[in-house]
Amino acid sequence: MTVTEPARTAAPLPPLAARAAAVGGSPVRDILAVTARPEVINFAGGLPAPGLFDREGIAAAFRAVLEETPERALQYSTTEGEPALRTAVAARTTARGLATDADDVLITTGSQQALSLLATALIEPGDTVLVENPCYLAALQAFAFAGARVVPVPCDEAGIDPAALDQLVALHRPKLLYTVPTFQNPTGRTLPAERRARIAEIAGRRGLWIVEDDPYGELRFEGERAPWIATYPGAEDRTVLLGSFSKVMAPGLRLGWLRGPGALVRACVVAKQAADLHTPTVNQLAAARYLADSDLDAHVARVAGVYRERRDAMLVGLGEALPEGASWIRPEGGMFVWAKLPEGYDTGELLRSVVAHDVAYVPGAPFFAGAPDVSTLRLCFVTQSPGEIAEGLRRLRGALVA
């Protein structure tokens, strides 16, 4: 007689970490998936224009590296980054007014990784982090994963209100302030020099780290460049400057960097060892070769000239595309225009009907750390030609104004 064993019920798997359930995905990425149809004129992305990449120069740099030093290019590297690239980044930073040595620089896999490393090195669960309002969305995600309590700082069209910042620092005793002071994402606004000096003074007096993210600063169309916050008295020993080649060379290289005080850079090196060991060697060496053989500044100037034409095309058409009473910020550079519709409009609720008109934007609500302004939206102007922008704005009018 055969005895059959009773069926066994599989035990449930342990749950995901609470932070994985609590932190949502990127609404921008979700919108890009929905609007992937080629007929959609997509103002939602934050992507540089692919037609302007220096494909020949980058390809030549990769060929040279792989032909001349293939064993090194395809091998593991140091966590801190390839010396040639760290030296080049330090030289470019010094030339722009912030004395920097190669040892001050950590090469990261995009500047987004720098945010994650800083969150690991600086933030304990429950620590307070101050951010601009609205704020770069992926920074909010990084701080949320670290368990931070994120508090928005009141801002106007010029950026952070220093008086409000001073009060919030006294009240909450935060660990750090995160800011994108030049051509901010999502608003495109630029913090004036006098406010940068005030923020540096507050950080020095109150005891505060500053994370100064500058992925767009080289894409200036007009006006005078404001010095980095890191250059002002009070901020020298407590500011971490983040940079990236994504907007000026190519985002697919995934190359960014972190420049900061030695002890914090070393802590981020340890965090990076646990994350990915090092940024891909071949990409670093190719970027260093490109900087040595090509004129990146001239390339950026050409890109900025095209972007300026596209920004102007968007600004010219916004008055007719948006409802009466709408307002927007005129950026001096970067990639984005931030608009606010009249009271009663909800750009999130309207998005489905807007996409039905074969045009898209990003609703502003996800960029707010506090109470969102649902009447806001972000428009990226760099990936379409002036004619396509005009047509996209015509479609937007049909969805919003008709």
Secondary structure, DSSP 4 states (H G I P E B T S, - for coil): -PPPPPPPPPPPPPPPPHHHHHS---HHHHHHHHT-STT-EE----PPPGGGS-HHHHHHHHHHHHHHSHHHHTS---TT--HHHHHHHHHHHHHTT----GGGEEEESHHHHHHHHHHHHH--TT-EEEEESS--HHHHHHHHHTT-EEEEEPEETTEE-HHHHHHHHHHH--SEEEE--SS-TTT-----HHHHHHHHHHHHHHT-EEEEE-SSTT-B-SSPPPPPGGGSTTTTTTEEEEEESTTTT-GGG--EEEE--HHHHHHHHHHHHHHTSSS-HHHHHHHHHHHHHS-HHHHHHHHHHHHHHHHHHHHHHHHHHSPTT-EE---SBSSEEEEEPPTT--HHHHHHHHHHTTEE-EESGGG-SSS--TTEEEEE-SSS-HHHHHHHHHHHHHHHT-
